[in-house]
Amino acid sequence: MAWIFLLVAGALEVVWATGLKKLGIGFTWTLGVLTLIAMITSLVALYAAMTRLPLGIAYPIWTGIGSVGSVLVGVLAFNQNLSMSGIVGLTLLIAGMFLLGSDAH
């Protein structure tokens, strides 16, 4: 169950990061409140995951999911260009998350 909470927390991190980007383009109260709800819910889900997973595994994977997901949203929704070094970086992040996760007991 802790891993499900961690995946939800990471996905919600992508949601609120995307919300912040969209708020920078044009502020609306509805989007602001939804972004804040996503932030709080992400932290609550991270807390739930950390009750069972070590800090050194849960936190880096949470931020890694947020990082990889945010780059993908940037490329797909905001026309961000991704160079070959960016692709290699994303691949290394994903590999690092899997390696950290495999160390969980």
Contact map, one row per residue, 1 for C-alpha under 8 A:
111110000000000000000000000000000000000000000000100000000000000000000000000000000000000000000000000000000
111111000000000000000000000000000000000000000001111110000000000000000000000000000000000000000000000000000
111111100000000000000000000000000000000000000000100000000000000000000000000000000000000000000000000000000
111111110000000000000000000000000000000000000000100000000000000000000000000000000000000000000000000000000
111111111000000000000000000000000000000000001101100000000000000000000000000000000000000000000000000000000
011111111100000000000000000000000000000000001101100000000100110000000000000000000000000000000000000000000
001111111110000000000000000000000000000000000000000000000000010010000000000000000000000000000000000000000
000111111111000000000000000000000000000001001000000000000000000000000000000000000000000000000000000000000
000011111111100000000000000000000000000011111100000000000000010000000000000000000000000000000000000000000
000001111111110000000000000000000000000001000000000000000000111111000000000000000000000000000000000000000
000000111111111000000000000000000000000001000000000000000000000011001000000000000000000000000000000000000
000000011111111100000000000000000000011011000000000000000000000000000000000000000000000000000000000000000
000000001111111110000000000000000000011001000000000000000000011011000000000000000000000000000000000000000
000000000111111111000000000000000000000000000000000000000000000011101100000000000000000000000000000000000
000000000011111111100000000000000010010000000000000000000000000000000000000000000000000000000000000000000
000000000001111111110000000000000011011000000000000000000000000000000000000000000000000000000000000000000
000000000000111111111000000000000010000000000000000000000000000000000100000000000000000000000000000000000
000000000000011111111100000000000000000000000000000000000000000000000100100000000000000000000000000000000
000000000000001111111110000000110110000000000000000000000000000000000000000000000000000000000000000000000
000000000000000111111111000000010010000000000000000000000000000000000000000000000000000000000000000000000
000000000000000011111111100000000000000000000000000000000000000000000000000000000000000000000000000000000
000000000000000001111111111000000000000000000000000000000000000000000000000000000000000000000000000000000
000000000000000000111111111100110000000000000000000000000000000000000000000000000000000000000000000000000
000000000000000000011111111000000000000000000000000000000000000000000000000000000000000000000000000000000
000000000000000000001111111000000000000000000000000000000000000000000000000000000000000000000000000000000
000000000000000000000111111100000000000000000000000000000000000000000000000000000000000000000000000000000
000000000000000000000111111110110000000000000000000000000000000000000000000000000000000000000000000000000
000000000000000000000010011111110000000000000000000000000000000000000000000000000000000000000000000000000
000000000000000000000000001111111000000000000000000000000000000000000000000000000000000000000000000000000
000000000000000000000000000111111100000000000000000000000000000000000000000000000000000000000000000000000
000000000000000000100010001111111110000000000000000000000000000000000000000000000000000000000000000000000
000000000000000000110010001111111111000000000000000000000000000000000000000000000000000000000000000000000
000000000000000000000000000011111111100000000000000000000000000000000000000000000000000000000000000000000
000000000000000000100000000001111111110000000000000000000000000000000000000000000000000000000000000000000
000000000000001110110000000000111111111000000000000000000000000000000000000000000000000000000000000000000
000000000000000100000000000000011111111100000000000000000000000000000000000000000000000000000000000000000
000000000000000000000000000000001111111110000000000000000000000000000000000000000000000000000000000000000
000000000001101100000000000000000111111111000000000000000000000000000000000000000000000000000000000000000
000000000001100100000000000000000011111111100000000000000000000000000000000000000000000000000000000000000
000000000000000000000000000000000001111111110000000000000000000000000000000000000000000000000000000000000
000000001001000000000000000000000000111111111000000000000000000000000000000000000000000000000000000000000
000000011111100000000000000000000000011111111100000000000000000000000000000000000000000000000000000000000
000000001000000000000000000000000000001111111110000000000000000000000000000000000000000000000000000000000
000000001000000000000000000000000000000111111111000000000000000000000000000000000000000000000000000000000
000011011000000000000000000000000000000011111111100000000000000000000000000000000000000000000000000000000
000011001000000000000000000000000000000001111111110000000110010000000000000000000000000000000000000000000
000000000000000000000000000000000000000000111111111000000000000000000000000000000000000000000000000000000
010011000000000000000000000000000000000000011111111100000000000000000000000000000000000000000000000000000
111111000000000000000000000000000000000000001111111110000100000000000000000000000000000000000000000000000
010000000000000000000000000000000000000000000111111111100100000000000000000000000000000000000000000000000
010000000000000000000000000000000000000000000011111111000000000000000000000000000000000000000000000000000
010000000000000000000000000000000000000000000001111111000000000000000000000000000000000000000000000000000
010000000000000000000000000000000000000000000000111111101100000000000000000000000000000000000000000000010
000000000000000000000000000000000000000000000000011111111100000000000000000000000000000000000000000000010
000000000000000000000000000000000000000000000000010011111110000000000000000000000000000000000000000000000
000000000000000000000000000000000000000000000000000001111111000000000000000000000000000000000000000000000
000000000000000000000000000000000000000000000000000011111111100000000000000000000000000000000000000110110
000001000000000000000000000000000000000000000100110011111111110000000000000000000000000000000000000000000
000000000000000000000000000000000000000000000100000000111111111000000000000000000000000000000000000000000
000000000000000000000000000000000000000000000000000000011111111100000000000000000000000000000000100000000
000001000100000000000000000000000000000000000000000000001111111110000000000000000000000000000000100110000
000001101100100000000000000000000000000000000100000000000111111111000000000000000000000000000000000000000
000000000100100000000000000000000000000000000000000000000011111111100000000000000000000000000000000000000
000000000100000000000000000000000000000000000000000000000001111111110000000000000000000000001100100000000
000000100110110000000000000000000000000000000000000000000000111111111000000000000000000000000000000000000
000000000110110000000000000000000000000000000000000000000000011111111100000000000000000000000000000000000
000000000000010000000000000000000000000000000000000000000000001111111110000000000000000000000000000000000
000000000000000000000000000000000000000000000000000000000000000111111111000000000000000001001100000000000
000000000010010000000000000000000000000000000000000000000000000011111111100000000000000000000000000000000
000000000000010011000000000000000000000000000000000000000000000001111111110000000000000000000000000000000
000000000000000000000000000000000000000000000000000000000000000000111111111000000000000000000000000000000
000000000000000000000000000000000000000000000000000000000000000000011111111100000000000000000000000000000
000000000000000001000000000000000000000000000000000000000000000000001111111111000000000000000000000000000
000000000000000000000000000000000000000000000000000000000000000000000111111111110000000000000000000000000
000000000000000000000000000000000000000000000000000000000000000000000011111111111100000000000000000000000
000000000000000000000000000000000000000000000000000000000000000000000001111111110000000000000000000000000
000000000000000000000000000000000000000000000000000000000000000000000000111111100000000000000000000000000
000000000000000000000000000000000000000000000000000000000000000000000000111111110000000000000000000000000
000000000000000000000000000000000000000000000000000000000000000000000000011111111000000000000000000000000
000000000000000000000000000000000000000000000000000000000000000000000000011101111100000000000000000000000
000000000000000000000000000000000000000000000000000000000000000000000000001000111110000000000000000000000
000000000000000000000000000000000000000000000000000000000000000000000000001000011111111000000000000000000
000000000000000000000000000000000000000000000000000000000000000000000000000000001111111000000000000000000
000000000000000000000000000000000000000000000000000000000000000000000000000000000111111100000000000000000
000000000000000000000000000000000000000000000000000000000000000000000000000000000111111110000000000000000
000000000000000000000000000000000000000000000000000000000000000000000000000000000111111111000000000000000
000000000000000000000000000000000000000000000000000000000000000000000000000000000111111111100000000000000
000000000000000000000000000000000000000000000000000000000000000000000000000000000001111111110000000000000
000000000000000000000000000000000000000000000000000000000000000000000000000000000000111111111000000000000
000000000000000000000000000000000000000000000000000000000000000000010000000000000000011111111100000000000
000000000000000000000000000000000000000000000000000000000000000000000000000000000000001111111110000000000
000000000000000000000000000000000000000000000000000000000000000000000000000000000000000111111111000000000
000000000000000000000000000000000000000000000000000000000000000100010000000000000000000011111111100000000
000000000000000000000000000000000000000000000000000000000000000100010000000000000000000001111111110000000
000000000000000000000000000000000000000000000000000000000000000000000000000000000000000000111111111000000
000000000000000000000000000000000000000000000000000000000000000000000000000000000000000000011111111100000
000000000000000000000000000000000000000000000000000000000001100100000000000000000000000000001111111110000
000000000000000000000000000000000000000000000000000000000000000000000000000000000000000000000111111111000
000000000000000000000000000000000000000000000000000000000000000000000000000000000000000000000011111111100
000000000000000000000000000000000000000000000000000000001000100000000000000000000000000000000001111111110
000000000000000000000000000000000000000000000000000000001000100000000000000000000000000000000000111111110
000000000000000000000000000000000000000000000000000000000000000000000000000000000000000000000000011111110
000000000000000000000000000000000000000000000000000000001000000000000000000000000000000000000000001111111
000000000000000000000000000000000000000000000000000011001000000000000000000000000000000000000000000111111
000000000000000000000000000000000000000000000000000000000000000000000000000000000000000000000000000000111
